[in-house]
Amino acid sequence: MTPNRTPDPASSIDTPLVAVIGGGQLGRMLALAGIPLGLQFRFLEQSPSPPGSAVGEVISAPYDAPDAIAALIEGAAAVTYEFENVPVEAVLALPDSVPVFPPPAALRMAQDRLDEKKEFHRFGVETAPFRPVSSMAELETAVADVGLPAVLKTRRFGYDGKGQVVLRSEADLAPAWEELGSHPLILEGFVDFRRELSVIGVRGRDGSIAVYPLTENDHWEGILRRSRAPAPECGEALISEARGIVTRILEGLDYVGVLAVELFDTERGLIANELAPRVHNSGHWTQDGAVTSQFESHLRAILGLPLGSVDAVGFTTMVNLIGALPPRAALAAIPGCHIHFYGKSPRPGRKVGHVNITGPDEASVRERADRVEKLLAE
Amino acid sequence: MTPNRTPDPASSIDTPLVAVIGGGQLGRMLALAGIPLGLQFRFLEQSPSPPGSAVGEVISAPYDAPDAIAALIEGAAAVTYEFENVPVEAVLALPDSVPVFPPPAALRMAQDRLDEKKEFHRFGVETAPFRPVSSMAELETAVADVGLPAVLKTRRFGYDGKGQVVLRSEADLAPAWEELGSHPLILEGFVDFRRELSVIGVRGRDGSIAVYPLTENDHWEGILRRSRAPAPECGEALISEARGIVTRILEGLDYVGVLAVELFDTERGLIANELAPRVHNSGHWTQDGAVTSQFESHLRAILGLPLGSVDAVGFTTMVNLIGALPPRAALAAIPGCHIHFYGKSPRPGRKVGHVNITGPDEASVRERADRVEKLLAE
């Protein structure tokens, strides 16, 4: 009469496998959202014990090692990636037998700032003025065209403010070229914006689309620090413009999964900054502030399940924990503070966790978020 | 300039280990709540690939094997259990160096229906009339005392309606004794109740207490089928009575962790049915319907962290998935339906998952829950 806890024959359990290229915190949070759906996860990651290792199998190898890719996708119901610097060739080389989402075209667009800008234009989405730069002479012409200040960026592999230099006067050109000139570059004109927003959309395998409420983002030194959702002071016109942008891109790329577009809110409308073909830091608030999180939405999409509601539940502010983690007890003492640690060792400038702060109204959420910031400053 | 994804030295990551006796769905959901807090999990479970295996290490051995216990608790920040039939002796034998919560006294109380009833009375909590039964003669006297109908139950190891026989007439006594007489028994008088409720409380290591809104539960064939929270039609007096009951027990047992008390709502007040010294099926709604889930509350308590808010967020109905899982796509198509599959193979009468249904008002939640029930009937 003791409870029956006899072993399960594994074969009788329906647990579709999701194969993820990359095993960082985004992979970890995908799995945390997917395990309750009865899914299992396998990650391909260079580091042997990445954040994903707590919630799935890890194949420790370079992202483009053919043997590792084969091991990764064996038996998978779907393949996805959790960062955009996966080699497109590695994705294109995957056998047709396993569905891979988002589509490689989105990956390619996200990997090259020049292609990205051109694609935005193709989808009728405004961007900052830009010029490709491959020589000092081109840099000078580009500056003459777009004006100063401007930002010189590497076309590929920039992230969190790395690989870019702000040009404020003619004197900045030579040192910037010195620093970055060995890479293919793009010069981007400054955009005079009121604030940074992002819009996160998801498209299912059946073409259905859902768009989360807009997020307002604060960056500092090129790294996202704080997101608020739903973004305050968004009129119908602004919301509709943002929805149009993400919808045109989702449809234009025949996209499946979650897509994030970073936007500048300017006097002449919304201007796209960049796109992430994956779940995105500015969507982490959805874990505790939306009916369906961006992680679950991505999984539903790539597995061909119906999309869930992306409505916000109350007000949420996300605060990134960068470089160090405040004590758990101090965070837990703040009402409505939802802790998300990534299992990474602290290091200056490194995202090691975030918190989502929920509350009954915007004022209390703001006060609680300020308490978190105070802990971070200590 | 590619992203830096070099390995973490494991020693530099602060991930306290929680050791869990049992590795079923409750352990799995504890870990799903605890991994975002930066915790790691190890389970002791007889079966080699229990639900917990997706989210932690599993030591596959009997619950009272000394070697296995030693391996389980090595390096643990706290030890807990996820079902109440853990041998008390095994828990008492744990070294003092590792904190074990909830206290063994609560385990003992929950393991024996006679002790449980006596303890309820000691804490000033009403129960159904009861008599211990160890012979056919005692059964006859007990029936004369408490009246018919009544329920003859094994004192130990009953769960989900197993190990009990309803007595409606004198003719039922002999067959019931025949079936159960080899075990120590208890006879419980019938309680005329309007509905079944449960109250879930949590007590921290510092003695702080938080009590969730009441849950209304529907059982069928002795198994919980549906819970609604916050329970409708609860006046201040009823809420206060329930809070008093769980608070007296939490304090009386010097309890740490989550405790659930099943209650009958009767004309003469609340009557305790039984207690669970752990996270409880009737608290699963808190995963999607409360600021802090019962799983996170339990972890905060046993690790000495401040308790979080246990306020409800909107209305939630939990529906157990018993014996079989409806197709994911059908569940995902129901608005506000949050899927929680346990990774167990389906078997008649077995809990293999649950869904939490949220919505803007009680009527829409009820309609959505009915759609889930319809799927279950198919």
Interface residues (C-beta under 8 A of the other chain):
Chain A: M1 T2 P3 R5 T6 P7 D8 P9 A10 S12 I13 D14 T15 G24 R28 L32 I35 P36 L37 G38 Q40 E45 Q46 S47 P48 S49 P50 A54 V55 F83 N85 T154 F157 G158 Y159 K162 G163 H183 V291 R300 L303 G304 L305 P306 G308 S309 V313 G314 L325 R328 A329 A332 A333 P335 G336 C337 H338 I339 H340 F341 Y342 G343 K344 S345 P346 G353 T358
Chain B: M1 T2 P3 R5 T6 P7 D8 P9 A10 S12 I13 D14 T15 G24 R28 L32 I35 P36 L37 G38 Q40 E45 Q46 S47 P48 S49 P50 A54 V55 F83 N85 T154 R156 F157 G158 Y159 K162 G163 H183 V291 R300 L303 G304 L305 P306 G308 S309 V313 G314 L325 R328 A329 A332 A333 P335 G336 C337 H338 I339 H340 F341 Y342 G343 K344 S345 P346 G353 T358
